C-alpha cells in the first residue's frame, strides 16, 4: 500500500513553526492577566513542575542544567559552521532547511522557558502577595532603617567565628536550604518543593560575567558561583532558591533571600543577609543624600568594611568585555520580562524591606 501521508519535511517544519508561534501568542496573551497567572500557573501548573523536577534532579550531584547549556552551545556552534559551509557551497535549500530547524528549536526553548518557570515573571508582585505595597518612604526613613541594618550587620559580623568563614560549600548549602524551608511558616507564598542549590560547573565563566549565581528555568535548578567570597554565598544561595519558589523578579528574590537569612540561626547566613541589605540600602541612600551616606559609612565596623572591600576586589579581578556584554544582555532580558528597571531591579529590594519595617513600626 502506498503511504499517502505528506512526505515534505520543509512543509512539516513550517507547520510546526506556525503552531509554536500560535501557542506562544496565547501564552503572551495569558501573561497579561496576573491574577490568572497566579491562580492557574504559579499556584497550579508550576507547583506540579516543582513536585516532579526538584526531587528528580536533586539526585544528581552536578548541575544538569549546566550540562544542557554546554550541549546547546556546542550544537549552535556546529550549526553556525554548517550554515556558513552550506552558504559558501550555494546549497541554499539545505541551509534554509537547517534554519527552519533552528527556528523550531528556538521557539520550543521559549515555550519551555515560560511554561516551566518564566510565567512567574507575570504573577502579582511580592508586595501585593505579602501585603507590602506601601513603598513610599522619606529620606529620613531610609536613613533610619539603613542605620538599623548597619548595626545588625556589625553585630552579626562580630558573632561570626573564624571557623564559620572556613566552612565548606556543602555546609553553607545545607544551612541555606533549611532557612528557605523554614520560610513556609511565615507565608503560604513561601512554600517550596525539595529546594536545592548546586555549585555551577560554569563558575569560571560566571566570574568573568560578574555573576554570583543563576536559576536554570529549563531544569528548575538553582546554581551558585562557589568561588566568590564566602560571606556572600549563603544569601545568594537563598536568593536562587527563592526563584525555585516562583519569585521571578530579582528584587523579590533578594527580599525573600534576605528574610530567609535573618530568620536563620546560622551565624554566617544571618550576617550574609544583613551584608546584602546594607549594600543595597547604602546604594539607595547615596543617590538620595550623599551627606547621610558619608555619615553612616563611618558607622560600618572595620570587619564589615573589609568584607565590602574584599568583595569589590574579587569582582574587579574578573572585569572583562564579557562582563559588560552579559550585563547589557541581561538588562534587556529583565526589561522584556516585566522588570522595566532592568538591572536596577536588584536594588528595588529596598522598597520591600522599607515596607516591612513600616508595617512593623
Secondary structure, DSSP 8 states (H G I E B T S, - for coil): ----S---HHHHHHHHHHHHHHHHHHHHHHTT-HHHIIIIIIIIIHHHHHHHHHHHHTTSSS-HHHHHHHHHHHHHHHHHHHHHHHHHTT-HHHHHHHHHHHHHHHHHHHHHHHHHTGGGGGS--HHHHTT-------HHHHHHHHHHHHHHHHHHHHH--TTGGG--HHHHHHHHHHHHHHGGGT-GGG--SS--EEE-TTHHHHHHHT-SEEEETTTTEEEE-TTS-HHHHHHHHHHHHHHHHT--SHHHHHHHHHHHHHT-S-HHHHHHHHHHHHHHHHHHHHHH-HHHHHHHHTTS-HHHHHHHHHHHHHHHTT--HHHHHHHHHHHHHHHHTT-TTGGGGGGGHHHHHHHHHHHH-
